[in-house]
Amino acid sequence: MRIITNSLLAIIILLASCTKNDITESGMLVPKTVAEDNSLPFFELSDKTKLHVQTYGVNTGDNVLIVLHGGPGNDLRQYQNLAELQNDYFVVLWDQRGTGLSERVPESEITLEQYLKDLNEIALHYSPNNPVAILGHSWGGGYATYYTQQYPERVKKLILVEPLPLNKDVLKEMDFPKIEITSEDMSRFLISTDFILPDQDAPADYLMIVSGIINDDGDYANADEKSNVPFYRYGYKAYRGISSDLGILDGEGNYDFTAGIKESFQKEVLIIAGAKSRRLGYEYQNQYHKNLFSNCRVEKIENAGHYMIVFNAPTIIPIIRNYLATN
């Protein structure tokens, strides 16, 4: 369990002592979202929620690659190296509902069901007549598998970069970190200081950064990587909403993204995993995830940790490109 340090408590107390105007002014603690800065590229969903989107390449109608970032609650910034695929694919990077620079919404709107609808709407918008390729990293790998389970006919290629446990049984085999920042006691504290009221997203998102919750030592190939994983803005409510829906705040889990997938999706699945990633690395992926699919290949990346798309792009991008090129 991650222990909240005295220095973190001091920061929380300091934030709580600020006036509401000081702490919540747009752009003060964290970057503005697309709802606050109309210069940012966005995609508007049918329910009028605005998502931060960056696209690369030319959409020919049958070459769409949708990238799903990790978290839950992270953003698209660490996946920008994948723009190198734009000569062959139309690459769609986006911040999921309530994350990154996407519009903040009530936690009641952050559910697995809603996320499934969001992804399907994006896929149909960019590729209405053809299935899409999907790449998901970490939580995004679970998200991608869930979508494939529910809409197998809409997926032509599935790339999972160190996906989180894909069902509750596999979750039990992982050294799952219990993180005190998401405990009920901490949530009550945040509520008592107005941190996560509907208009208080910025302080809650900032708390995710200063808490160290997004920097776990076991995910890195070396010490130099820890402070260099880029991101725009973390989404506290997105982290808590999706984690609660998955039932993983306590490491138990109540989900299964792989039921029936062997029968419904028989195309080759590519899993990419790092040799130096502690929890979700090659040994874990090869032992617990490979056999969940009817046709799956696990690629081992030497000297790579969990964030290999950032730090090992020259190695993994050719692997992704070759996989996408196969029939």
C-alpha positions in Angstrom: 0.0 0.0 0.0 1.3 3.4 -0.9 1.6 5.6 2.2 0.8 9.3 2.0 3.9 11.1 3.1 4.1 14.1 5.5 5.1 16.3 2.6 2.0 15.3 0.6 -0.2 16.0 3.6 1.4 19.4 3.9 0.6 20.1 0.3 -3.0 18.9 0.7 -3.4 21.1 3.8 -1.9 24.0 1.9 -4.3 23.5 -1.0 -7.3 23.2 1.4 -6.3 26.5 3.0 -6.5 28.4 -0.3 -9.5 30.3 -1.3 -11.8 28.6 -3.8 -11.0 31.2 -6.5 -7.3 30.7 -6.0 -7.4 26.9 -6.3 -9.9 26.4 -9.1 -9.0 29.1 -11.5 -8.6 27.5 -15.0 -5.0 26.9 -15.9 -3.6 27.6 -12.4 -2.9 24.0 -11.2 -3.4 22.0 -14.4 -3.8 22.8 -18.1 -7.2 23.9 -19.4 -9.5 21.4 -21.1 -11.1 21.6 -24.5 -14.2 23.0 -22.8 -12.1 25.9 -21.5 -9.7 26.5 -24.4 -11.3 26.4 -27.8 -7.9 26.4 -29.6 -7.4 22.8 -28.7 -8.5 20.1 -31.2 -11.6 18.2 -30.1 -14.3 15.7 -31.0 -17.8 16.3 -29.8 -19.8 13.2 -28.8 -23.5 12.9 -29.4 -24.2 13.8 -25.8 -22.2 17.1 -26.4 -19.2 16.0 -24.3 -16.0 17.3 -25.8 -13.0 15.0 -26.1 -9.4 16.2 -26.8 -8.3 14.5 -30.0 -5.1 14.5 -32.1 -5.0 12.8 -35.5 -2.1 12.1 -37.8 -2.1 11.0 -41.5 -4.8 10.7 -44.1 -8.0 8.8 -43.6 -8.6 6.6 -46.6 -11.6 4.9 -45.0 -10.0 1.6 -44.2 -6.8 2.5 -42.4 -7.8 3.8 -39.0 -5.8 3.1 -35.9 -7.4 4.1 -32.6 -5.0 4.4 -29.6 -6.3 3.9 -26.1 -4.2 5.4 -23.3 -3.6 3.9 -19.9 -4.7 4.8 -16.4 -7.6 4.8 -15.9 -7.2 8.6 -16.0 -4.0 9.2 -17.9 -3.9 10.9 -21.3 -2.7 10.8 -24.9 0.6 12.6 -24.6 2.9 9.7 -24.1 1.6 8.1 -27.3 2.6 10.8 -29.7 5.5 8.7 -31.0 2.9 6.6 -32.7 2.4 9.4 -35.2 5.3 7.7 -37.0 2.7 5.3 -38.3 0.9 8.0 -40.2 2.3 7.1 -43.6 0.3 3.8 -43.4 -2.4 4.5 -40.9 -4.7 7.3 -39.9 -3.7 7.5 -36.2 -6.3 8.7 -33.7 -5.1 9.7 -30.3 -7.6 10.9 -27.8 -8.1 11.6 -24.1 -10.9 9.4 -22.7 -13.9 10.9 -21.0 -12.9 12.9 -18.0 -9.1 12.6 -18.6 -6.3 14.6 -20.0 -7.5 17.7 -21.8 -11.0 16.3 -22.4 -14.0 18.0 -20.8 -14.6 17.1 -17.1 -17.9 15.4 -16.5 -19.7 14.1 -13.3 -18.4 10.8 -12.0 -21.8 9.3 -12.7 -21.0 9.6 -16.4 -17.7 7.8 -16.1 -18.6 4.1 -16.4 -17.4 1.1 -18.5 -20.7 1.2 -20.3 -20.3 4.9 -21.2 -16.7 4.3 -22.2 -17.8 1.5 -24.5 -20.3 3.9 -26.2 -17.7 6.6 -26.5 -15.2 4.4 -28.3 -17.8 2.9 -30.6 -18.9 6.4 -31.5 -15.4 7.4 -32.3 -14.7 4.3 -34.4 -17.9 4.8 -36.4 -17.1 8.4 -37.0 -13.6 7.9 -38.4 -14.4 4.5 -40.0 -18.1 4.1 -40.6 -17.8 1.3 -43.2 -14.8 -0.7 -42.2 -13.4 -2.2 -39.0 -10.6 -0.4 -37.2 -7.2 -1.3 -35.7 -7.0 -0.7 -32.0 -3.9 -0.3 -29.9 -4.4 -0.2 -26.1 -1.7 0.3 -23.4 -2.1 -0.8 -19.8 -5.7 0.1 -18.8 -6.2 0.9 -22.5 -5.4 -2.7 -23.3 -8.2 -3.8 -21.1 -10.5 -1.2 -22.7 -9.5 -2.4 -26.2 -10.2 -6.0 -25.3 -13.6 -5.1 -23.8 -14.5 -3.3 -27.0 -13.3 -6.3 -29.1 -15.4 -8.6 -26.9 -18.5 -6.5 -27.4 -17.9 -5.5 -31.1 -15.7 -8.1 -32.6 -16.9 -7.3 -36.1 -15.6 -3.7 -35.7 -12.0 -4.7 -35.0 -9.5 -5.9 -37.7 -6.3 -5.6 -35.6 -5.8 -5.7 -31.9 -2.5 -4.6 -30.3 -2.2 -4.8 -26.5 0.9 -3.2 -24.9 1.2 -4.6 -21.4 -2.6 -4.7 -20.8 -3.8 -4.7 -17.2 -5.4 -8.1 -16.1 -8.1 -8.9 -18.6 -10.4 -10.7 -16.2 -10.8 -11.0 -12.4 -9.1 -14.4 -12.3 -6.0 -13.1 -14.0 -6.1 -10.0 -11.7 -5.5 -12.3 -8.7 -2.2 -13.4 -10.1 -0.8 -9.8 -10.3 1.1 -8.0 -7.5 -1.6 -5.4 -7.4 -0.7 -2.1 -5.6 -3.1 -0.9 -3.0 -3.0 2.8 -3.2 -4.3 4.7 -0.2 -5.1 7.8 -2.2 -8.3 6.1 -3.4 -9.5 5.0 0.0 -12.8 6.0 1.3 -11.1 8.0 4.1 -9.2 10.0 1.5 -12.3 10.6 -0.6 -14.2 11.9 2.5 -11.3 14.2 3.2 -11.3 15.5 -0.4 -15.1 16.1 -0.2 -14.7 17.9 3.1 -12.3 20.3 1.5 -14.4 20.9 -1.6 -11.8 19.1 -3.8 -14.1 16.9 -5.8 -17.3 18.8 -6.0 -18.5 19.2 -9.6 -16.6 22.5 -10.1 -13.4 21.3 -8.3 -11.8 19.0 -10.8 -8.5 20.9 -11.1 -7.4 20.5 -7.5 -8.4 16.8 -7.5 -6.5 16.2 -10.7 -3.5 18.1 -9.3 -3.6 15.9 -6.2 -3.1 12.9 -8.5 0.1 14.4 -9.7 1.6 15.4 -6.3 0.6 12.2 -4.6 2.9 10.1 -6.8 0.1 7.8 -7.7 1.0 7.9 -11.3 4.7 7.1 -10.7 5.2 3.5 -9.5 8.8 2.3 -9.3 8.0 -1.2 -10.6 7.0 0.1 -14.0 10.3 1.5 -15.1 13.3 0.0 -16.8 15.6 2.4 -15.0 15.6 5.3 -12.6 16.0 8.0 -15.3 12.6 7.1 -16.8 10.5 7.8 -13.7 10.3 11.6 -14.0 10.2 11.7 -17.8 6.8 10.0 -18.7 5.0 12.9 -20.4 1.3 13.7 -19.7 -0.9 16.7 -19.9 -3.3 16.2 -17.0 -4.5 13.3 -15.0 -8.2 12.7 -14.3 -9.0 11.9 -10.7 -12.7 11.2 -11.2 -12.0 9.1 -14.3 -9.5 7.1 -12.3 -11.8 6.6 -9.4 -14.9 6.0 -11.6 -13.5 3.3 -13.9 -11.5 1.7 -11.1 -14.7 1.5 -9.0 -16.6 0.0 -12.0 -13.9 -2.6 -12.4 -13.8 -3.3 -8.7 -10.1 -3.0 -8.5 -9.6 -0.4 -5.8 -9.2 -3.3 -3.4 -7.5 -5.6 -5.9 -10.5 -7.9 -6.1 -12.1 -7.2 -9.4 -15.6 -8.0 -10.8 -15.0 -8.0 -14.6 -14.3 -10.3 -17.5 -13.2 -8.8 -20.8 -12.3 -12.1 -22.3 -15.5 -14.3 -21.9 -16.4 -15.6 -25.4 -13.5 -13.8 -27.1 -11.8 -17.0 -28.3 -14.9 -17.8 -30.4 -15.9 -14.4 -31.5 -12.4 -12.9 -32.4 -10.1 -15.4 -34.1 -7.7 -12.9 -35.8 -4.1 -12.7 -34.5 -3.7 -10.5 -31.4 -0.4 -8.9 -30.8 0.8 -8.4 -27.2 3.9 -6.4 -26.6 5.6 -6.6 -23.2 8.8 -5.3 -21.5 11.4 -7.6 -20.0 12.0 -5.2 -17.2 8.4 -4.3 -16.3 7.7 -5.8 -12.9 3.9 -6.3 -12.7 2.7 -6.5 -16.3 5.8 -7.5 -18.1 6.6 -10.3 -20.5 6.4 -13.2 -18.0 3.0 -12.1 -16.8 1.6 -11.5 -20.3 3.0 -14.8 -21.7 1.7 -16.9 -18.8 -1.7 -15.4 -18.1 -2.9 -13.5 -21.2 -1.6 -15.4 -24.3 -4.0 -18.3 -23.9 -7.1 -16.2 -23.5 -7.1 -15.6 -27.2 -7.4 -18.2 -30.0 -4.5 -16.7 -31.9 -2.0 -14.6 -29.9 1.7 -13.6 -30.2 3.6 -12.1 -27.4 6.6 -10.0 -28.3 9.3 -9.4 -25.7 11.1 -6.1 -25.7 14.5 -6.3 -23.9 15.5 -3.4 -21.6 12.0 -2.1 -21.7 9.6 -1.1 -18.8 5.9 -0.4 -18.9 6.3 2.9 -20.7 8.0 1.4 -23.8 6.0 3.6 -26.3 7.8 6.6 -24.8 11.3 5.1 -24.2 11.6 2.2 -26.7 9.7 3.6 -29.7 12.4 2.8 -32.3 12.1 -0.9 -31.3 8.4 -1.3 -31.0 7.1 0.8 -33.8 8.5 -1.5 -36.5 6.9 -4.4 -34.7 3.5 -2.6 -34.7 4.0 -1.6 -38.4 4.7 -5.1 -39.5 1.8 -6.5 -37.6 -0.6 -3.9 -39.1 0.7 -4.8 -42.6 -0.2 -8.5 -42.3 -3.5 -9.8 -43.7 
